[in-house]
């Protein structure tokens, strides 16, 4: 939802200026979801894919799922499908993998 909108300028700054920082993963998550809400699918997909590659937690499944949704919405169905399949393969028992399936 849009509750994080007031924080978006700071979150975007964290993503841009501290890509290896402690808070970049969560900042990428919120900025990516905000980009999806505004239908800026390419930016959302890039943020979510980068988050999936950077994350070492089960959160990667969520990043992969939303990256797949963004790619599919941007008419890149092949890439979107590949991201869904990766989410299912890597996190088959997670909620996001079930959605991707």
N, C-alpha and C positions, 0 to 999 in steps of 0.2 A: 504494500500500500504506500501511500504518499507521505506517511509520517516522517520518513527520513529526508524528505525534500529540503527542509531548511539546512540539513547537514551536507547536502550534495556538493557545494563548493569545496568544503574541507575534504570530503571523501575523494573527490576528483584530484585534488592537490596531493593527497597521500598516494594515490595510484601513480600519478605522474612523477612526483619527486622522490618517492621512496619505493620503487618497484620491488626491492628485496626486503623491505621493512616488515616489522612484526605485524602491522595492522593492514598491510596491503591486501591480503586475502579477503578479509571481511569488507574492506572498502570496495574492492573490485566487485564483490557480490552485490552490494547495495547500488553501486553506480550502474552495473550491468542490468539489474532489474529496473532501475529508473529509465535506462535507455530503451528497454523493451516496452515499458509503458508508453513512451513517447514515439514508438514505432521506428526508432533509430536502430534497425536490426543489425546492420553491419558492425556498428560500434559495440552493440551488446554482445554479438557473437565473438568479436575479438577479445573483449574483456573476459567473457565466460570461458573461452578456450584457454586463454592465458592463465586464468585462475585454476582451471583443471590441471594444467601442466605444473603449476607452482604448488598446489595443495598436496599434502601428504596424508590427508584425512579422508574419511568417508564423504566429506563435503565435496570432493571431486565429482561424485556422482551427480550432485545437484548442478554443479558447473557444467558438466557434460550435457545433462538434460536440457538446461536452459540455453546452452549454446546450440544444441540441436533444434530447439524451438525457434530460436532467432534465425538460424540458417534456413530452416524450412519456410518461415515467414518471408524471408528475403528471396524466395524462389530458388534457393540452392538446396533442392531436395536431396540430391545425392550426398552432399556433405552432411546435411542434417541427419539423414539416415545412418551414416557412418558414426556420427557422434552418439546417437541413440544406441546403436549396437555396441559401441565401446562402453557406454554406461552399463548396459545389461551384462556384458562380458566381465567387466571389472568389479561391479557392485551388484551382482544378481539378486541379493536378498535385501537391497535397500529400497526405500519408498520411491526414490526417483528412478531407479532402474525398472521398477514395476510400472511406473507411468510411461517410461520410454518403450516398454515392451508392447 
